[in-house]
Amino acid sequence: MTIPATHSEIEEIYLNAELHQCRSLCISACNEEEGTSSIAQALTERYLLAGYRTLLVDLNMHHPSLLPLSIANEEHSVEDHGNAWVQHNASPRVFLGIAAPSDPATRLTYKDPRLLQQEVTHWLEEYDRVIIDTSPILNINKNNIPAPCVANACDGTILVVLSGVTVINQVENAIARLTQGERTRVLGTVLNYQHQPSLASEICREIDRFSWLPQTLTARLKRSVNNNRFLSLSI
C-alpha cells in the first residue's frame, strides 16, 4: 500500500510532530500488516518536501520493507559522506536510510535502550529528522527489536491501528507496553481504514446496480456522494 506524502492524514501527523518539536519519530503498531511501513515512508517523503534532511530507519525485523541499494559510478559511491541509500522492496521509491540489520551483534545493540538512544542521537547529528519503522509491539520473539525500546529512544511515537481488525484490549496492551519507558511520548493513534469502506463508496456501489439509469445521471449522483464529507467517513 502506497500513501501519498500530501495525504491530509499524513499532514496531520507531520504537524503534530512538529508542534511537539519531535526530531525523531517511532512508527509502531499492535500487530503485523497494520500499515506502519507505508506511513513511515509517506511521512519521510513529507519531511523531505518540507526541506528536512530525513533518515528512514527500518527496525521492523518481522517484515523488513527496505533493501540496501548499491549504486556507484566512476566518481562517487552512494556511500560517500555517510549517505546510505535504500529502496522499498515493493516499489521504485528510494530513501536515505538504514535497512533492517541482519547482523546479530547489531540487533543485540539495538535491543539495549541506552545504546539505541545513543545511536538515535548520533543519527540526529547528521540528519534533521529520523523516522523509525518498528516491529509489531505484541509480536515478541528473539529476532525482533522491541518497539518499546525504540519508542523510548525517540522524541515521539505514533501508534497505527488497523480498524475493524485490531481489538481494544490489544491497543490497551500495546500502549501499556509502550509507556513503560520513562522517555516515551505517544503523540497519538492513526486508524487505518484500509479494510473498511466509506459510506460514500458503499452508496456508489449501490448506485452502480441501477444499470437502467442514464450514465450521465449516475455519474452526477456518484460525484455528489463523493463530495459529501459526512458520507466519506468510514463505516
Secondary structure by P-SEA (a helix, b strand, c coil): cccccccaaaaaaaaaaaaacccbbbbbcccccccaaaaaaaaaaaaaaaccbbbbbbcccccccbbbbbbbcccccccccbbbbbbccccccccccccccccaaaaaaaacaaaaaaaaaaaaacccbbbbbbccccccccccccaaaaaaaccbbbbbbbcccccaaaaaaaaaaaaccccccccbbbbbccccccaaaaaaaaaaacccccaaaaaaaaaaaaacccccccc
